Amino acid sequence: MSATQDFLLGMIAMGCAIASLYFLRFWRTTGDRLFLIFGVAFFVMGCIRVALGCANELGLKADEHSVYLYVLRLVAFLLIVVAIIDKNRLRSTTPQ
């Protein structure tokens, strides 16, 4: 991988970490599970980018199409879907 690709992986990982911290801060102030789950999902997405960058630096064979990275990415997106479904389920069951 080139230095530019490593730099971009780091920037994406930093962006995911910042998004995760914002969602966790909102969760702490509101107590809403949606923010907690979104924070965890963005943390997982950031970890994917860090793992990809570290694997390339260590000379291990890893790329965007690795099965393990796809599984982690699937977990992150499933967390987001679960959070949205959970939020809508709670809203529909509360009396108005």
Secondary structure, DSSP 4 states (H G I P E B T S, - for coil): --HHHHHHHHHHHHHHHHHHHHHHHHHHHH--HHHHHHHHHHHHHHHHHHHHHHHHHTT----TT-HHHHHHHHHHHHHHHHHHHHHHHHHHHS--
